[in-house]
């Protein structure tokens, strides 16, 4: 069967509808029930987030954002002598987490003492040479050499000083080290941030290497809720939609995953609570009801209802005399031709029947294809 023969019914229907629409107002296609049936036109209702698409129940879990997790680790290797905290404990920045016995720490202190003494001697030599220069005993070049040596010695000592601070030795302890020349083999690691200890990964007596994680802290106040939405639910949710939580107020959708979970075929929907208090607990199971986008109409139509004419998008809305072509704006990211509903704005009302089948014939009649004198 040739291409022309296979498409003959659609072409005939298009021509008949075009002739029926000739006398109608622009955008209006006048059809009776028999013509609509013969052309195979079917409709589906426009739905609203506040009605047909609202009230969806989503289930999710409270999690910590990736940028709210801090890893506590040791800069130097050693052996865990004592653990001062336990998981789920609230900590401050200065809360002691663990005490380590570290031989490398003693070596760092020894190196710092050597460099600090060398820097002090270099400064003394520079001061003597500057006095000799004033008296005209030595040349300027010797003072310049002394000044360069003093600067290098000072930089080396400061570098080791910063390394000790990074290892957990405070300023007061470093000053005491210089005054007493007494090395300490232990260091206390502190939390560094305010929050909740999620996990303590060390045990007393354990040998740890430099940089090995000792514990993780979740900062206070930062929370995400990650919902698992079905395919039908995810198709009706957009970034910016509001969710009513079963407690703790509401949350705003900040992301909808572009892929599905291979295990259960669900889509990840991430939301941020609007409440500033700490009523949500990490790992808490929570339910929410969709409310739609704040300040938006929340209208959605089947993607199959969208037709293009140039750069504009339209839907065919059924009325008492046939169908009317209504211009709509399709939400960013929606793609015509898909099976899921898409968000639109335009002169539509929830419940309006829009054509989802027979669009070829309707569009042909609308733009005049097949009518007498049509190109």
LUMVO-539314 format. One line per 2 residues: for each residue x, y, z of C-alpha. Coordinates in Angstrom, 3 decimals. Layout:
BEGIN
X Y Z ~ ...
***
This chain:
BEGIN
0.000 0.000 0.000 ~ 1.444 3.375 -1.009
2.055 6.266 1.391 ~ -0.739 8.271 -0.207
-3.269 5.452 0.218 ~ -2.321 4.797 3.851
-2.851 8.481 4.796 ~ -5.962 8.952 2.666
-8.462 8.820 5.606 ~ -6.507 11.465 7.543
-6.203 13.654 4.474 ~ -9.909 13.355 3.767
-10.751 14.177 7.393 ~ -8.402 17.172 7.298
-9.997 18.489 4.119 ~ -13.500 18.087 5.544
-12.578 19.867 8.775 ~ -10.812 22.648 6.899
-13.898 23.326 4.809 ~ -16.022 23.271 7.964
-13.752 25.829 9.606 ~ -13.652 28.312 6.706
-16.466 30.482 7.984 ~ -15.452 30.267 11.637
-13.659 32.973 13.565 ~ -9.837 32.793 13.690
-8.823 30.045 16.101 ~ -12.280 28.476 16.164
-12.931 25.193 14.347 ~ -16.674 24.560 13.998
-17.473 20.840 14.190 ~ -20.419 18.720 15.188
-20.290 15.523 17.220 ~ -20.417 13.285 14.144
-17.452 15.042 12.517 ~ -15.431 14.828 15.739
-16.155 11.100 15.996 ~ -15.333 10.471 12.352
-11.996 12.323 12.654 ~ -10.986 10.196 15.670
-10.597 13.185 17.998 ~ -10.346 12.400 21.717
-9.977 14.794 24.656 ~ -8.525 14.872 28.176
-9.167 17.451 30.918 ~ -6.838 20.241 32.020
-5.805 19.587 35.620 ~ -4.634 21.906 38.369
-2.029 21.525 41.107 ~ -4.600 22.901 43.488
-7.124 20.279 42.446 ~ -6.584 17.287 40.216
-2.801 17.206 40.630 ~ -2.667 18.596 44.150
-2.957 16.482 47.269 ~ -0.422 13.873 46.167
1.225 12.217 49.132 ~ 5.002 11.768 48.969
7.126 9.792 51.411 ~ 10.732 10.687 52.111
13.624 10.816 54.540 ~ 15.385 13.725 56.230
19.067 13.828 55.256 ~ 21.993 16.183 55.741
23.140 18.229 52.713 ~ 26.521 17.246 51.382
27.900 20.686 52.229 ~ 26.713 20.343 55.847
28.839 17.263 56.629 ~ 32.263 17.844 58.180
34.838 15.083 58.528 ~ 37.037 15.189 61.622
40.497 13.786 60.969 ~ 43.991 13.903 62.403
46.830 15.691 60.626 ~ 49.428 13.365 62.173
49.463 9.600 62.554 ~ 49.248 8.003 65.984
47.324 5.744 68.330 ~ 43.909 6.586 69.773
44.424 6.906 73.514 ~ 40.952 8.138 74.532
37.603 8.929 72.884 ~ 35.662 11.772 74.496
32.396 11.648 72.502 ~ 29.770 9.254 71.196
27.577 9.175 68.124 ~ 24.502 11.470 68.000
26.075 13.747 70.607 ~ 25.699 17.501 70.211
29.123 19.136 69.964 ~ 30.562 22.638 69.792
33.588 23.761 67.819 ~ 35.784 23.396 70.917
34.432 20.009 72.070 ~ 37.262 17.439 72.508
36.712 14.411 70.280 ~ 39.750 12.196 70.877
43.261 12.198 72.355 ~ 46.068 10.689 70.277
49.570 9.510 71.145 ~ 51.768 10.519 68.211
55.499 10.051 67.723 ~ 55.468 12.140 64.512
53.985 14.995 66.565 ~ 57.032 14.962 68.836
59.284 15.104 65.793 ~ 57.331 18.122 64.511
57.786 19.855 67.869 ~ 61.512 19.109 67.836
61.869 20.510 64.323 ~ 59.974 23.632 65.334
62.233 24.203 68.333 ~ 65.327 23.894 66.148
63.917 26.315 63.590 ~ 62.678 28.763 66.229
66.111 28.837 67.848 ~ 67.753 29.308 64.443
65.374 32.169 63.646 ~ 66.120 33.864 66.971
69.883 33.536 66.434 ~ 69.518 34.922 62.902
67.627 37.930 64.251 ~ 70.301 38.519 66.900
73.024 38.375 64.251 ~ 71.115 40.798 62.071
70.764 43.237 64.974 ~ 74.515 43.080 65.709
75.446 43.607 62.077 ~ 73.090 46.576 61.785
74.806 48.184 64.791 ~ 78.233 47.489 63.259
77.051 49.043 60.003 ~ 76.008 52.203 61.838
79.480 52.403 63.345 ~ 81.024 51.910 59.914
82.811 48.699 60.871 ~ 81.225 46.365 58.276
79.968 46.743 54.744 ~ 76.299 46.985 53.759
76.509 43.667 51.906 ~ 77.051 41.773 55.170
73.906 43.317 56.645 ~ 71.944 42.400 53.553
73.192 38.820 53.807 ~ 72.186 38.724 57.478
68.766 40.180 56.675 ~ 68.116 37.514 54.013
69.242 34.710 56.335 ~ 66.969 36.034 59.112
63.982 36.166 56.779 ~ 64.548 32.609 55.569
64.932 31.299 59.113 ~ 61.773 33.123 60.185
59.751 31.701 57.286 ~ 60.913 28.163 58.064
59.964 28.550 61.730 ~ 56.518 29.976 60.833
55.866 27.086 58.464 ~ 56.509 24.554 61.238
54.468 26.691 63.659 ~ 51.445 26.517 61.326
51.931 22.769 60.937 ~ 51.733 22.358 64.734
48.544 24.440 64.848 ~ 47.015 22.327 62.078
47.903 19.209 64.068 ~ 45.825 20.490 66.988
48.433 22.253 69.141 ~ 47.150 25.611 70.377
49.054 28.895 70.523 ~ 49.455 28.719 74.299
50.867 25.186 74.079 ~ 53.345 26.249 71.397
54.526 29.188 73.498 ~ 54.926 26.846 76.456
56.909 24.482 74.256 ~ 59.383 27.253 73.395
59.742 28.429 76.989 ~ 60.066 24.967 78.562
61.639 22.972 75.701 ~ 59.428 20.050 76.784
57.952 17.899 73.998 ~ 54.451 16.400 74.391
53.513 13.140 72.643 ~ 49.746 13.669 72.908
47.284 15.886 71.080 ~ 43.535 16.407 71.552
41.436 16.619 68.390 ~ 38.427 18.969 68.631
35.183 18.998 66.613 ~ 35.873 22.319 64.861
32.160 22.952 64.086 ~ 28.861 23.021 65.944
26.485 20.173 65.153 ~ 25.609 16.534 65.744
28.120 13.697 65.631 ~ 26.737 11.316 63.037
29.394 8.637 63.259 ~ 32.513 7.842 65.287
34.753 5.582 63.211 ~ 37.676 5.084 65.632
38.213 2.798 68.610 ~ 40.608 3.105 71.590
44.017 1.673 70.799 ~ 43.504 1.913 67.053
46.448 2.951 64.934 ~ 45.457 5.728 62.540
47.291 7.338 59.668 ~ 47.433 11.039 58.894
44.198 12.199 57.250 ~ 42.188 9.144 58.305
38.570 10.088 59.265 ~ 37.837 9.861 62.990
34.209 11.080 63.027 ~ 31.633 13.012 60.991
29.587 15.999 62.141 ~ 26.354 17.306 60.647
26.048 21.067 61.077 ~ 22.984 22.308 62.943
20.061 23.756 60.994 ~ 20.918 22.312 57.562
18.419 19.714 56.331 ~ 17.184 18.210 53.082
14.173 15.972 52.557 ~ 14.553 13.406 49.791
11.260 11.968 48.533 ~ 10.771 8.928 46.324
8.143 9.841 43.736 ~ 6.432 7.478 41.326
6.558 8.186 37.612 ~ 3.064 9.705 37.695
3.871 11.869 40.724 ~ 7.214 13.086 39.370
5.572 14.143 36.099 ~ 3.459 16.656 38.041
6.204 18.093 40.266 ~ 8.452 20.970 39.263
11.246 22.915 40.929 ~ 9.661 25.608 43.089
6.577 23.574 44.020 ~ 5.544 23.743 47.674
4.985 20.649 49.820 ~ 2.950 20.574 53.016
4.761 18.418 55.578 ~ 2.787 16.313 58.026
4.560 18.412 60.677 ~ 7.176 21.196 60.703
5.355 23.400 58.215 ~ 6.204 23.252 54.522
9.110 22.587 52.180 ~ 10.112 23.875 48.746
11.200 21.560 45.940 ~ 14.743 22.461 44.851
15.500 19.575 42.497 ~ 13.828 16.745 40.598
16.185 14.028 39.411 ~ 16.531 13.503 35.678
16.924 9.742 36.171 ~ 15.045 7.005 38.005
16.154 4.509 40.620 ~ 16.943 1.258 38.827
15.678 -0.783 41.795 ~ 12.163 0.607 42.250
11.844 2.981 39.244 ~ 11.146 5.948 41.550
12.362 9.513 40.973 ~ 14.257 11.453 43.617
12.619 14.747 44.603 ~ 14.686 16.971 46.919
13.103 19.698 49.058 ~ 14.288 22.223 51.651
12.138 22.930 54.746 ~ 10.985 26.524 55.075
10.941 26.364 58.893 ~ 14.075 27.588 60.660
13.701 25.489 63.807 ~ 15.185 22.028 64.328
11.939 20.034 64.415 ~ 13.236 17.674 61.704
15.613 14.935 62.805 ~ 18.167 13.300 60.536
17.032 9.976 59.038 ~ 13.429 10.745 60.064
10.691 9.330 57.829 ~ 8.263 12.047 56.784
5.254 12.471 54.503 ~ 4.246 15.533 52.515
1.332 16.645 50.355 ~ 1.893 18.561 47.114
0.539 22.108 46.909 ~ 1.795 23.208 43.503
3.952 26.204 42.607 ~ 3.536 29.285 44.788
2.001 32.150 42.814 ~ 1.386 29.992 39.719
-1.798 28.648 38.180 ~ -0.494 25.086 38.360
-2.338 24.027 35.180 ~ -1.118 20.882 33.458
-2.170 19.206 30.212 ~ -1.107 15.945 28.574
2.012 16.577 26.523 ~ 0.248 14.981 23.536
-2.176 17.939 23.526 ~ 0.546 20.463 22.655
0.813 21.504 19.007 ~ 3.310 23.919 17.514
2.651 26.666 15.014 ~ 5.866 28.495 14.248
7.518 29.376 17.563 ~ 4.261 29.280 19.539
2.489 26.423 21.333 ~ -1.268 25.799 21.281
-3.892 23.395 22.586 ~ -7.320 22.717 21.057
-10.020 23.305 23.673 ~ -13.447 21.801 22.988
-16.417 24.123 23.263 ~ -20.078 24.163 22.234
-19.346 24.620 18.532 ~ -16.212 22.522 18.138
-12.639 23.380 19.156 ~ -10.737 26.591 19.788
-6.953 26.943 19.383 ~ -5.659 28.506 22.617
-2.089 29.754 22.890 ~ -0.149 28.480 25.913
3.320 28.836 27.401 ~ 4.933 25.503 28.145
7.062 25.254 31.296 ~ 10.816 25.066 30.762
12.050 21.498 30.481 ~ 8.743 20.083 29.239
8.836 18.297 25.908 ~ 5.869 17.885 23.615
5.279 14.361 22.456 ~ 5.961 12.775 25.828
3.300 10.796 27.649 ~ 3.509 12.712 30.957
1.544 15.914 31.730 ~ 3.338 19.237 31.319
2.849 22.532 33.141 ~ 1.389 25.344 31.031
0.044 28.857 31.436 ~ -2.598 30.476 29.275
-6.316 31.169 29.006 ~ -7.278 27.788 30.364
-9.368 26.606 33.272 ~ -8.981 23.365 35.163
-11.422 20.862 33.655 ~ -11.309 22.256 30.110
-11.306 19.312 27.632 ~ -8.320 19.517 25.288
-7.732 17.351 22.239 ~ -5.111 14.621 22.643
-5.914 12.551 19.544 ~ -6.787 13.574 16.014
-4.521 16.633 16.252 ~ -3.263 16.278 12.682
-6.757 16.760 11.328 ~ -7.524 19.602 13.748
-4.316 21.480 12.963 ~ -4.853 21.020 9.238
-8.364 22.438 9.515 ~ -7.096 25.291 11.707
-4.416 26.461 9.265 ~ -6.553 25.732 6.183
-4.849 22.663 4.705 ~ -7.084 20.933 2.205
-9.504 23.866 1.866 ~ -10.362 25.359 -1.479
-7.681 27.744 -2.519 ~ -5.269 26.560 0.169
-1.712 26.194 -1.001
***
